[in-house]
Amino acid sequence: MPAKTHLIPSPWFVYILECENDRLYTGITTDLARRYREHASGKGAAFTRMNKPRRLLAFTPCADRSEASRLEAQIKRLSASSKRSLATSWAGTDALRPS
């Protein structure tokens, strides 16, 4: 019988991208670097295909997908200036560019 593997769940993140036209995009993922590459290569969301990402403005970890989805929905209802203020409050994450 094969050994049981105990998988550690991947953390979920809510992230905010700043696009080249200064518009903001909010999303969720378990892998920030991979998801940024997808957006940058045009394989991400329709929004980022039309609004090329400039940088990962900020992100914050969440306990699970449910929490990340709820937070994402709340953020998407904010104004752009409120999103930028929120991003600033997520200390230490400004201007990150995953490889």
QUIWOKA-V652988 format. One record per residue. N is the residue number from 1. SS is DSSP state (~ for helix, > for strand, _ for the rest). PHI is phi in radians with two decimals (NA if undefined). PSI is psi in whole degrees, 0 to 359 (NA if undefined). Layout:
N_SS_PHI_PSI ; N_SS_PHI_PSI
This chain:
1___NA_131 ; 2___-1.16_149 ; 3___-1.15_143 ; 4___-1.30_135 ; 5___-1.78_127 ; 6___-1.67_105 ; 7___-1.48_134 ; 8___-1.51_124 ; 9___-1.06_141 ; 10___-1.25_140 ; 11___-1.23_151 ; 12_>_-1.76_147 ; 13_>_-2.25_145 ; 14_>_-1.81_133 ; 15_>_-2.31_156 ; 16_>_-2.18_125 ; 17_>_-1.77_143 ; 18_>_-1.79_128 ; 19_>_-1.68_166 ; 20___-1.04_334 ; 21___-1.66_18 ; 22___1.22_6 ; 23___-1.33_158 ; 24_>_-2.01_145 ; 25_>_-2.21_136 ; 26_>_-2.04_135 ; 27_>_-2.62_180 ; 28_>_-2.25_153 ; 29_>_-2.90_166 ; 30___-1.80_352 ; 31___-2.44_97 ; 32_~_-1.07_315 ; 33_~_-1.11_314 ; 34_~_-1.09_314 ; 35_~_-1.15_322 ; 36_~_-1.09_316 ; 37_~_-1.03_319 ; 38_~_-1.07_313 ; 39_~_-1.07_314 ; 40_~_-1.13_330 ; 41___-1.56_2 ; 42___1.48_11 ; 43___-1.85_10 ; 44___-1.57_216 ; 45___-1.21_157 ; 46_~_-1.00_322 ; 47_~_-1.02_315 ; 48_~_-1.40_347 ; 49_~_-1.26_328 ; 50_~_-1.62_341 ; 51___-2.30_87 ; 52___-1.00_129 ; 53_>_-1.15_139 ; 54_>_-1.68_318 ; 55_>_-2.85_160 ; 56_>_-1.42_110 ; 57_>_-1.26_315 ; 58_>_-2.95_163 ; 59_>_-2.66_163 ; 60_>_-2.54_142 ; 61_>_-1.36_154 ; 62_>_-2.29_158 ; 63___-1.17_324 ; 64___-2.81_178 ; 65_~_-1.08_321 ; 66_~_-1.06_312 ; 67_~_-1.09_317 ; 68_~_-1.08_317 ; 69_~_-1.13_319 ; 70_~_-1.12_315 ; 71_~_-1.13_318 ; 72_~_-1.00_314 ; 73_~_-1.08_320 ; 74_~_-1.12_316 ; 75_~_-1.15_320 ; 76_~_-1.09_340 ; 77___-1.49_352 ; 78___-1.41_158 ; 79___-1.25_164 ; 80_~_-1.06_319 ; 81_~_-1.17_324 ; 82_~_-1.19_324 ; 83_~_-1.13_319 ; 84_~_-1.15_321 ; 85_~_-1.11_317 ; 86_~_-1.07_315 ; 87_~_-1.03_320 ; 88_~_-1.11_324 ; 89_~_-1.25_339 ; 90___-1.39_73 ; 91___-0.83_141 ; 92___1.39_6 ; 93___-2.01_358 ; 94___-1.11_139 ; 95___1.15_30 ; 96_>_-1.39_143 ; 97___-2.27_99 ; 98___-1.13_149 ; 99___-1.51_NA
